[in-house]
Amino acid sequence: MTGTQHHSQEPPLIGGNIRRIRKEAGLTMDVLAERSGVSKAMLSQIEAEKVNPTVATVWKISQGLQVEINRLLEGSEEPVRKFHVTTRDDIIALDTDEEGLHIDVLTPIQMVEDLEMYLLSFAPGGALRSAPHFPNTEEFLTVIRGSIHVRAGDRDARLGEGDFIRYQCDVEHDIENTSEESSLVHMVVRFHKRSLGH
């Protein structure tokens, strides 16, 4: 029977699992520390199996790695496929100083400054005016309803329903609804890791 027992008095050694999953995700220890709220010093000790973290700490790390906590505990080589649902009630609405603009944040907080997705609702004449982002950052816009005018640096374009645009937003850039009807735009912002020091 002993060969089939998986229970023991020793806690699971999860440091190697955390290190492997972190490297598979292309994350530095600094980035994981920032995303999880667990200090780099503590992460280093955990990965080296020098300390046994609390369940709360393991949960924070799993959130930073965007994996199920069981994957860290069990050490399964089988990857856990992401399947994350954000319901309408959980979507964060951003208040801005801009008139005629409503922003819904679709991405979870862990993805901030990595890949961000938004729904932008523009009233007639509404606009989103932005300062330059990190170098090489890009925005991808799809017009779901209505029409907009996009300007990035010295380039500009007018888009209608169903149109798509991709542009670098490391310059001053504007999105404006110049029509007399409301517009709805899906926006994706992609940050380049090298620009963030990852």
C-alpha positions as CSV (number, residue, x, y, z in Angstrom):
1,M,0.0,0.0,0.0
2,T,2.9,2.3,0.6
3,G,3.6,2.6,-3.1
4,T,0.2,4.1,-3.7
5,Q,0.2,6.6,-0.9
6,H,0.9,10.2,-1.9
7,H,0.5,11.7,1.5
8,S,3.5,12.5,3.7
9,Q,4.6,14.7,6.5
10,E,6.8,16.7,4.1
11,P,5.2,19.8,2.4
12,P,5.3,19.8,-1.4
13,L,8.4,21.4,-2.9
14,I,6.9,24.0,-5.1
15,G,9.9,26.3,-5.7
16,G,11.0,24.4,-8.8
17,N,7.5,24.5,-10.2
18,I,7.3,28.2,-9.7
19,R,10.7,28.8,-11.3
20,R,9.8,26.6,-14.3
21,I,6.4,28.2,-14.9
22,R,7.8,31.7,-14.5
23,K,10.5,31.0,-17.1
24,E,8.0,29.4,-19.4
25,A,6.0,32.6,-19.2
26,G,9.1,34.7,-19.9
27,L,8.9,36.6,-16.6
28,T,11.8,37.9,-14.6
29,M,11.6,37.6,-10.8
30,D,11.2,41.4,-10.6
31,V,8.1,41.2,-12.8
32,L,6.6,38.3,-10.9
33,A,7.3,40.2,-7.6
34,E,5.5,43.3,-9.0
35,R,2.5,41.2,-10.3
36,S,2.1,39.0,-7.2
37,G,2.9,41.4,-4.4
38,V,5.5,38.9,-3.1
39,S,9.0,40.4,-2.7
40,K,11.8,39.4,-5.0
41,A,13.8,38.2,-1.9
42,M,11.0,36.0,-0.8
43,L,10.5,34.6,-4.3
44,S,14.2,33.8,-4.6
45,Q,14.1,31.9,-1.3
46,I,10.9,30.0,-2.3
47,E,12.4,29.0,-5.7
48,A,15.5,27.8,-4.0
49,E,13.3,25.7,-1.7
50,K,14.8,27.5,1.3
51,V,11.4,28.4,2.8
52,N,7.9,26.9,2.7
53,P,5.5,29.7,1.8
54,T,2.1,30.1,3.3
55,V,-1.0,29.3,1.3
56,A,-1.7,33.0,1.0
57,T,1.7,33.6,-0.5
58,V,1.3,30.7,-2.9
59,W,-2.1,32.0,-4.0
60,K,-0.5,35.5,-4.7
61,I,2.2,33.8,-6.8
62,S,-0.3,31.8,-8.7
63,Q,-2.2,35.0,-9.5
64,G,1.0,36.7,-10.6
65,L,1.7,33.7,-12.9
66,Q,-1.9,33.5,-14.0
67,V,-2.2,29.7,-13.2
68,E,-4.3,27.6,-11.0
69,I,-2.8,27.3,-7.5
70,N,-3.0,23.5,-7.8
71,R,-0.5,23.6,-10.6
72,L,2.1,25.0,-8.2
73,L,1.3,22.5,-5.5
74,E,1.1,19.4,-7.7
75,G,3.9,20.2,-10.0
76,S,2.1,18.6,-12.9
77,E,4.0,18.7,-16.2
78,E,0.6,18.9,-18.0
79,P,0.0,22.6,-18.7
80,V,-3.2,24.1,-17.3
81,R,-5.0,25.9,-20.1
82,K,-6.2,29.3,-19.3
83,F,-9.9,29.9,-19.2
84,H,-10.7,33.1,-17.4
85,V,-14.2,34.7,-17.6
86,T,-14.9,38.3,-16.6
87,T,-18.6,38.9,-16.3
88,R,-20.3,42.2,-17.1
89,D,-20.6,42.8,-13.4
90,D,-16.9,42.4,-12.8
91,I,-15.8,44.8,-15.6
92,I,-14.1,47.9,-14.3
93,A,-15.3,51.2,-15.6
94,L,-12.7,54.0,-15.8
95,D,-13.8,57.6,-15.1
96,T,-11.8,60.1,-17.2
97,D,-11.6,63.8,-17.5
98,E,-12.7,63.6,-21.2
99,E,-16.2,64.6,-22.0
100,G,-18.4,62.1,-23.9
101,L,-16.1,59.0,-23.2
102,H,-16.8,55.9,-21.2
103,I,-14.1,53.2,-20.8
104,D,-14.7,49.6,-19.7
105,V,-11.5,47.6,-18.8
106,L,-11.8,44.0,-20.0
107,T,-8.5,42.6,-18.9
108,P,-7.7,41.4,-15.4
109,I,-5.3,43.5,-13.3
110,Q,-2.5,41.0,-13.7
111,M,-2.2,41.8,-17.4
112,V,-1.6,45.5,-16.9
113,E,1.3,46.8,-18.9
114,D,1.4,43.6,-20.9
115,L,-1.7,43.3,-23.0
116,E,-4.7,45.4,-22.2
117,M,-8.2,45.4,-23.7
118,Y,-10.9,48.0,-23.5
119,L,-14.3,49.0,-24.8
120,L,-14.5,52.7,-25.6
121,S,-17.9,54.3,-25.8
122,F,-17.9,57.7,-27.5
123,A,-20.7,60.1,-27.5
124,P,-20.9,62.5,-30.5
125,G,-17.8,64.7,-30.3
126,G,-16.2,62.5,-27.5
127,A,-12.5,61.9,-27.7
128,L,-9.6,60.1,-26.0
129,R,-6.4,62.1,-26.1
130,S,-3.3,60.3,-24.9
131,A,0.4,61.2,-24.3
132,P,3.0,58.9,-25.7
133,H,3.2,55.4,-24.2
134,F,6.3,53.3,-23.7
135,P,8.6,53.0,-26.8
136,N,7.2,50.6,-29.4
137,T,3.8,50.2,-27.7
138,E,1.0,49.5,-30.2
139,E,-2.7,49.9,-30.2
140,F,-5.2,47.9,-32.2
141,L,-8.7,49.3,-32.8
142,T,-11.8,47.7,-34.2
143,V,-14.8,49.9,-34.8
144,I,-17.8,47.9,-33.6
145,R,-20.4,50.7,-34.1
146,G,-20.3,54.2,-35.6
147,S,-17.2,55.9,-36.9
148,I,-14.0,57.5,-35.5
149,H,-11.0,59.6,-36.5
150,V,-7.6,58.4,-35.3
151,R,-4.4,60.4,-35.2
152,A,-1.0,59.1,-34.2
153,G,1.8,61.6,-34.6
154,D,1.6,63.1,-38.1
155,R,-0.6,60.2,-39.4
156,D,-4.4,60.0,-39.3
157,A,-7.3,58.0,-40.6
158,R,-11.1,57.9,-40.6
159,L,-12.6,54.5,-39.8
160,G,-16.2,53.2,-40.0
161,E,-18.0,50.2,-38.6
162,G,-16.0,47.0,-39.0
163,D,-12.7,48.8,-39.8
164,F,-9.5,47.9,-38.1
165,I,-6.3,49.9,-37.5
166,R,-3.0,49.2,-35.9
167,Y,-0.5,51.9,-35.0
168,Q,2.4,52.7,-32.7
169,C,1.3,54.8,-29.8
170,D,4.7,56.0,-28.5
171,V,3.7,59.4,-29.9
172,E,0.8,61.7,-29.0
173,H,-2.4,60.1,-30.3
174,D,-6.1,60.8,-30.3
175,I,-9.3,58.8,-31.0
176,E,-12.3,61.0,-31.7
177,N,-15.9,60.5,-32.6
178,T,-16.5,63.2,-35.2
179,S,-19.9,61.8,-36.2
180,E,-23.3,62.8,-34.9
181,E,-24.0,59.3,-33.5
182,S,-22.4,57.4,-30.7
183,S,-19.5,55.0,-31.5
184,L,-18.2,51.8,-29.8
185,V,-14.6,50.8,-30.2
186,H,-12.7,47.7,-29.1
187,M,-9.1,48.6,-28.2
188,V,-6.1,46.4,-27.5
189,V,-2.8,47.9,-26.2
190,R,0.3,45.7,-26.6
191,F,3.4,46.7,-24.6
192,H,6.7,45.4,-25.8
193,K,8.6,43.6,-23.0
194,R,11.9,45.1,-23.9
195,S,10.4,48.5,-23.4
196,L,9.4,47.5,-19.8
197,G,12.8,46.1,-18.9
198,H,11.4,42.5,-18.6
